[in-house]
Amino acid sequence: MTQSAFHAKRIIQLALPVLVAQVTQTMMGFIDTMMAGRVSATDMAAVAIGTSLWLPAILFVNGLLLTFTPMISHQFGAGHIDKIRPLAYQGVYIAIIGAIGVMLFLDSASFILDHMALEPALYQVTEKYIHGILWGAPAFLIYQVLRSCSEGISYTMPAMIIGFVGLAVNIPANYIFIYGKFGMPAMGGAGCGVATSLVFWAMCLAMFIYMQWHPKFKAIRLPDVFQRPQWRTIVQMSKLGMPVAMALFFEVSLFSIIALLLAPLGANVVASHQIALNFSSIVFMVPLSIGIAVSIRVGYYLGRNEPAQSASVSKIGLLLGFSLASVTALLTVLLRKDIALLYNTNPQVVSLASGLMFMAALYQLSDSVQVISAGALRGYKDTRSAFYITLLAYWGIGMPLGYILAYTEWLTPKLGAYGFWGGLIAGLTSAALLYAWRLRVVQRRIRQGNLIEL
């Protein structure tokens, strides 16, 4: 077996369980959107707007934790197993502190809703959805820390198994709270928030039990040796993760702000945007999983002081991701109308969503390059560049151009939702080019002997 084939095999072995885990997690959003859409377009739009508020907040904190996986994989590659448990404990403390902040933000989200031109029914369902989902924030973030421990030691299977646990809880929970079964009131779209909170707690508990049971985690089980908060370590880890958190926030908030800006155009437009965005998120899990696998392997080889192997892993990962993105883009174009019908049967919603998914197919190629390059850079501990790249690409290029195309006639007649998606294509393509350039710069510096200490 050639070296390239070996790297490709290891990336796929790591990425496949991650892909299944990510798809099952994203499928929960698909199920929420679809089941809420069966109630009404208003309920679907409420889930979309509520998600636009809670998702950037919780993913910002999750961004602080994303550097844990390559940090742990580095220690694993170097054979320093004893250093993993202390890192994990401090990660849990960061997760708890971050969860408190997220819950306080969501509890006051009505202040934001008050300043949006929402229909009264849409406002009420959105507010209830947010108040239901905020209770799941601690479980979501602690689960991410536990998952990082597992993936950092190159054991990605648990995340896949726990993903199915979440999916198994999500469907009946939605059924109960959306439609009012087993004595519960029918909450419509707001019921998705309560159901999602229950899912997060089920996944967190399941992961904790799995780590207690499986022998692979014997040396890093959290309860075995208690660790107090080490504030210097927490601050250092937060500083390392902050650029990633900001980059993730810039990316997610770009999509979220678009949903909020589209709200005045009516529930049908927001619902169409949500359909295209939700399906795109499912497809995005393919390159994202490869990016996570590349990050793990890059950190592992740097721990072994083998930077040439890290560079090879990055190259193979990019080739795999781009090839698979070409296939998913083609399938999206061919099946876009059928996919839209899975979410909603309203002809106006289906027509607009089909058009938006055609545009979503266009950016899948550049999206694969940017997410895999970003994963490789996290493995190299180059996190600061992500802040500048996403700020420029998404908010310096994507959002301004999208707004101009959507609401002005400076360049074209007003394009509405299509204009914002044109901005997304420009922003993601810019990010892909910048990330790829930065990866080459980092690799060249390491070849010259400037090895980054993790």
Secondary structure as UniProt FT lines:
FT   HELIX           3..37
FT   TURN            38..39
FT   HELIX           41..65
FT   TURN            66..67
FT   HELIX           68..78
FT   HELIX           81..83
FT   HELIX           84..107
FT   TURN            108..109
FT   HELIX           110..114
FT   HELIX           120..133
FT   HELIX           134..136
FT   HELIX           137..152
FT   TURN            153..154
FT   HELIX           157..179
FT   TURN            182..183
FT   TURN            188..189
FT   HELIX           190..213
FT   HELIX           215..217
FT   TURN            218..220
FT   HELIX           222..224
FT   HELIX           231..262
FT   HELIX           263..265
FT   HELIX           267..303
FT   TURN            304..305
FT   HELIX           307..343
FT   HELIX           347..379
FT   TURN            380..381
FT   HELIX           384..390
FT   HELIX           391..398
FT   HELIX           399..407
FT   HELIX           417..447
FT   TURN            448..449
//
